[in-house]
Amino acid sequence: MTDAPHSFELLAGAGRSPVILHVPHSAREIPDDVRAGIVLGDEELERELGHITDAHTAEIAERAAGLAGVTPWRFVNRLSRLVVDPERFPDEREEMRAVGMGAVYTRTTHGDVLRPEGIDPEPLVKRYFRPYARAMTRAVADRLAATGRAVIIDVHSYPSRRLPYELHGDGPRPAVCLGTDPFHTSPRLLDAAREAFGDAGLDSPFSGTYVPLEFYGKRPEVSALMVEIRRDTYMTEPGGPAGAGLERLAGALARLVDAVSR
């Protein structure tokens, strides 16, 4: 585990691209001072990182960006979601608090203690969560200013078998799950994703998508879709190496980028 000078990175795309590939859960890095507040032993922590990390999704996004006709922008979290989860509400609005997985996790994927009960999440929220949210808000605002619209494609992965922390994991687990929002996921965006990925389900086992709160439910020019890729289609679970499926999925993501860039 190392201290990282930057917890996220915005990688520039084409000036005329409205697309931001958002990769929030691909990293395993945990700064040393944050690691000190996690009660798991090193081997236990490595196992948990294998379960919780959306492994190789940053590589999928990178390769898709290289294949796309119009290079998308990429916003990539460089720290593990065990530091903070930038896609969770930092308050009582977050339903995952019920299983100890709000913006700052206190429980593992299997319900074990990750951080001591009663910890104050605010220092981590202040140091990592809020700067991330502000930077993502600026990135979306920049695409709106440059192109008149913004398309956020959230790149995730999920395990082939349900883990205990999943609140809605009893439904289908398709090769690709498309998470939607009734306001921000346009029919055009959804149709393009279905065309690109082929075998795709809808909102099961995960639903919704990420939009910065400044725009959420207010700006229809900001469209968004979550792409959840089942891990056994491109890697060895949990947390193992990528396989041949990665290139195929990168190509599909590039086709989606091209379709919504026009």
Summary of the structure (lengths in Angstrom):
residues: 262
radius of gyration: 17.4
end to end distance: 41.6
largest distance: 49.5
contacts: 874
relative contact order: 0.18
helix: 34%
strand: 17%
